[in-house]
């Protein structure tokens, strides 16, 4: 049976597993297995926590400023700008991972800038509609693309339509929100493995036999893991980050970026890669820069039009260079 449905199990194995464990958790919830367990277990494993489905309205259309008129504070605005910058660094990795798993050519800088610009519009809309946080690239979806091997734009458009649909019909959205947290954690373990793998795959373009490359790689990974760990543990123990002044917005500007592993590792690697013997001609080959010369502009490769052109003839209004 597994051999006959191999393609289905390969592409939809995660969805099938989530459905099975989700139904099993619901059976345990209805049968009362979690009634006398610890509160933490009930919050993590129950599918009817806090009356999520019953309290959700059938139809609720989100609209701008539904939580009141916006307020502007200069300090908080600077702190949010720093958080958006961290999201930009992490989203850049997501863009590159998606292009890699979609078997597209290397992303030209203009396409990357276009994606960041649209992400900024998404953050603006998030603020208008009063969401808890701004929008960012979903690393889980990049891993899901690798798992299902489906890199079609039509699939993404249909998925976006479903998200809008479930945001209006509150009951349906609450059903998906009832997925127990351990299932989400298991998905993270699987999908983030794909995202991390595609990042490591780019090392094939570097010369890993040189001590320069080894030092930059090891040092950036070490600081990328240890510095955010220190910042996060300091906040968990003391209730505030290592930078603790009377100005909350200044604290956020410093503490937020250094709590992100991807941000710290990327900044350290970028600084070292552009300062250590970067003018040496042989170092440029060791960095793998010569592999990307043909993708510096949109029109330098004939395949860019196939992979990165916008639908509905939007290239007329958002041209790529």
C-alpha positions in Angstrom: 0.0 0.0 0.0 2.9 2.4 0.8 4.6 1.5 -2.5 1.4 2.2 -4.5 0.8 5.6 -2.9 4.4 6.6 -2.8 3.9 10.0 -4.5 1.0 10.9 -2.3 2.8 10.0 0.9 5.9 11.9 -0.2 4.1 15.1 -1.0 1.3 15.0 1.6 3.0 13.0 4.4 3.1 16.0 6.7 -0.6 16.9 6.2 -1.7 13.3 6.7 0.4 13.0 9.9 -1.0 16.3 11.2 -4.6 15.2 10.5 -4.1 11.8 12.3 -2.4 13.3 15.4 -4.9 16.2 15.5 -7.9 13.8 15.4 -6.2 11.6 18.1 -5.7 14.7 20.3 -9.4 15.7 19.8 -10.5 12.1 20.8 -8.4 12.4 24.0 -9.9 15.8 24.8 -13.5 14.6 24.3 -12.9 11.4 26.3 -11.7 13.4 29.3 -8.1 12.2 29.4 -6.7 15.7 30.0 -9.3 16.7 32.6 -7.2 16.0 35.6 -3.7 16.7 34.2 -1.5 19.7 34.8 -2.5 23.1 33.5 0.5 23.3 31.2 -0.5 19.9 29.6 -4.0 21.0 29.1 -2.9 24.3 27.4 -0.6 22.4 25.1 -2.6 19.3 24.2 -6.3 20.1 24.4 -8.2 21.1 21.2 -10.9 23.0 23.0 -8.8 25.3 25.2 -10.5 28.5 26.5 -13.6 27.8 24.3 -11.7 28.8 21.2 -14.2 27.5 18.7 -17.4 28.2 20.6 -16.5 31.8 21.3 -15.4 32.6 17.8 -18.0 34.4 15.6 -19.2 32.9 12.4 -18.4 36.0 10.3 -16.1 38.8 11.3 -14.7 41.1 8.6 -11.5 42.8 9.6 -11.3 46.5 8.8 -8.7 49.3 9.3 -8.5 51.0 12.7 -10.9 48.5 14.4 -9.0 48.9 17.6 -9.1 52.6 17.6 -7.1 55.5 16.1 -3.4 54.9 15.7 -1.0 56.6 18.0 2.6 57.6 17.1 5.6 57.8 19.4 9.0 58.5 18.1 10.8 56.1 20.4 8.5 53.2 19.7 8.7 53.9 16.0 12.5 53.6 16.0 12.2 50.4 18.0 9.7 49.0 15.4 12.0 50.1 12.6 14.8 48.0 14.1 12.4 45.0 14.5 11.5 45.4 10.8 15.2 45.5 9.9 15.7 42.2 11.7 12.7 40.8 9.8 14.3 42.0 6.6 17.5 40.0 7.3 15.5 36.9 8.1 13.2 37.3 5.1 16.2 37.6 2.8 17.2 34.1 3.7 13.6 33.0 3.1 13.5 34.6 -0.4 16.8 32.8 -1.3 15.6 29.5 0.1 12.4 29.6 -1.9 14.2 30.4 -5.1 16.6 27.6 -4.5 13.9 25.0 -3.8 11.8 26.2 -6.7 14.8 25.4 -9.0 15.0 29.1 -10.1 18.1 31.0 -11.0 19.9 33.0 -8.4 17.8 36.0 -7.3 18.9 39.3 -8.8 19.3 42.2 -6.3 16.4 44.1 -7.9 14.0 41.1 -7.3 15.2 40.9 -3.7 14.5 44.6 -3.3 11.1 44.2 -4.8 10.2 41.5 -2.3 11.4 43.6 0.6 9.3 46.5 -0.7 6.2 44.3 -0.9 6.9 43.1 2.6 7.0 46.7 3.8 3.5 47.2 2.3 2.4 44.1 4.2 3.8 45.5 7.5 1.9 48.8 6.7 -1.3 46.9 6.2 -0.7 44.9 9.4 -0.5 48.2 11.3 -3.7 49.5 9.7 -5.7 46.4 10.6 -4.3 46.2 14.1 -2.5 42.9 14.0 -0.3 41.9 16.9 2.8 42.0 14.9 4.0 42.9 11.4 4.3 40.4 8.6 7.4 38.5 7.7 8.4 35.7 5.4 7.3 32.3 6.7 10.3 30.0 6.9 7.9 27.1 7.4 6.4 27.6 4.0 9.8 27.6 2.4 10.4 24.2 4.1 7.0 23.1 2.9 7.9 24.0 -0.6 10.9 21.7 -0.4 8.8 18.9 1.2 6.1 18.9 -1.4 8.3 20.0 -4.4 5.5 22.3 -5.5 6.9 25.7 -6.6 3.8 27.0 -8.4 2.6 30.6 -8.0 -0.9 29.4 -8.5 -0.7 27.3 -5.3 0.5 30.3 -3.3 -2.3 32.4 -4.7 -4.9 29.8 -3.8 -3.4 29.5 -0.3 -3.6 33.3 0.1 -7.3 33.1 -0.9 -7.9 30.4 1.8 -6.2 32.6 4.4 -8.4 35.5 3.6 -11.5 33.2 3.6 -10.6 31.8 7.0 -9.9 35.2 8.5 -13.5 36.3 7.7 -15.2 33.1 8.7 -14.2 33.0 12.4 -15.3 29.4 13.1 -13.2 27.9 10.4 -10.2 29.9 11.5 -10.7 28.8 15.1 -10.7 25.2 14.1 -7.2 25.5 12.6 -6.2 27.6 15.7 -7.1 24.6 17.9 -4.2 22.5 16.6 -2.2 21.5 19.7 1.1 23.2 20.2 3.2 20.0 20.1 2.1 19.4 16.5 3.2 22.8 15.5 6.6 22.1 17.2 7.0 18.9 15.3 6.3 20.7 12.1 9.0 23.3 13.0 11.5 20.5 13.6 10.9 19.1 10.1 10.4 22.3 8.0 13.2 24.3 9.6 15.6 21.4 8.8 14.9 22.0 5.1 15.5 25.8 5.5 18.8 25.2 7.3 19.8 22.7 4.7 19.4 25.0 1.8 21.5 27.6 3.7 24.3 25.1 4.1 24.0 24.1 0.5 25.3 27.5 -0.6 28.6 26.7 1.0 29.4 24.6 -2.0 30.2 27.8 -3.9 32.9 28.7 -1.4 36.3 27.3 -1.0 36.0 25.4 2.3 39.7 24.5 2.3 40.9 27.9 3.2 41.3 29.0 6.8 39.6 32.3 6.1 36.3 30.6 5.1 36.5 28.2 8.0 37.0 31.0 10.5 34.2 33.2 9.2 31.8 30.3 9.0 32.6 28.9 12.5 32.8 32.3 14.2 29.6 33.6 12.8 27.7 30.4 13.7 29.1 30.4 17.2 28.2 34.1 17.9 24.9 33.7 16.1 23.9 31.0 18.6 25.6 32.2 21.8 24.8 36.0 21.8 21.0 35.6 21.3 21.0 32.8 23.9 22.6 35.2 26.4 20.1 38.0 25.5 17.0 35.7 25.7 18.1 34.0 29.0 18.9 37.4 30.6 15.3 38.5 29.7 13.7 35.3 30.9 15.5 35.4 34.3 15.4 39.1 35.0 12.4 40.3 33.1 14.5 42.7 30.9 17.3 42.5 28.4 21.0 43.1 29.1 20.5 46.7 27.9 18.3 48.2 30.6 18.0 52.0 30.7 15.2 54.4 31.6 14.4 54.6 27.9 12.3 51.6 26.8 12.6 52.4 23.1 16.4 52.4 23.3 16.3 49.1 25.1 14.2 47.6 22.3 16.5 48.9 19.6 19.4 47.1 21.1 17.8 44.0 22.6 15.5 43.0 19.8 18.2 42.6 17.0 20.6 40.8 19.2 18.0 38.3 20.3 17.7 37.0 16.7 20.1 34.2 15.8 19.8 34.8 12.0 20.5 38.6 12.4 23.6 38.2 14.6 25.1 35.5 12.4 24.4 37.4 9.2 25.9 40.7 10.5 29.0 39.0 11.8 29.5 37.0 8.6 28.9 40.0 6.4 31.3 42.2 8.4 34.1 39.6 8.4 33.6 38.6 4.7 33.9 42.2 3.6 36.9 43.1 5.8 39.3 40.1 5.9 41.6 40.2 2.9 38.6 41.2 0.7 40.8 43.0 -1.8 42.9 39.9 -2.7 42.0 38.6 -6.1 42.1 34.9 -5.0 39.9 35.6 -2.1 37.0 36.7 -4.4 37.1 33.2 -5.9 37.2 31.7 -2.4 34.1 33.7 -1.5 32.2 32.3 -4.5 31.5 35.8 -5.9 32.3 34.8 -9.4 29.3 32.4 -9.5 26.8 35.3 -9.1 28.3 37.7 -11.7 25.8 36.7 -14.4 22.8 37.3 -12.1 23.8 40.9 -11.0 21.0 42.4 -13.2 17.6 41.2 -14.2 18.3 41.1 -17.9 21.7 39.5 -17.7 20.1 36.1 -17.7 17.3 35.1 -20.1 15.6 32.9 -17.5 14.9 35.7 -15.1 11.8 36.6 -17.1 10.4 33.1 -16.6 11.1 32.9 -12.9 10.7 36.4 -11.6 8.2 38.2 -13.8 5.1 39.4 -12.0 1.6 38.1 -13.0 -1.2 40.1 -14.6 1.3 42.3 -16.5 2.4 44.1 -13.3 5.9 44.4 -14.6 4.8 47.6 -16.4 4.3 49.2 -13.0 7.0 47.5 -11.1 9.9 47.0 -13.6 13.0 45.1 -12.6 16.5 46.3 -13.5 
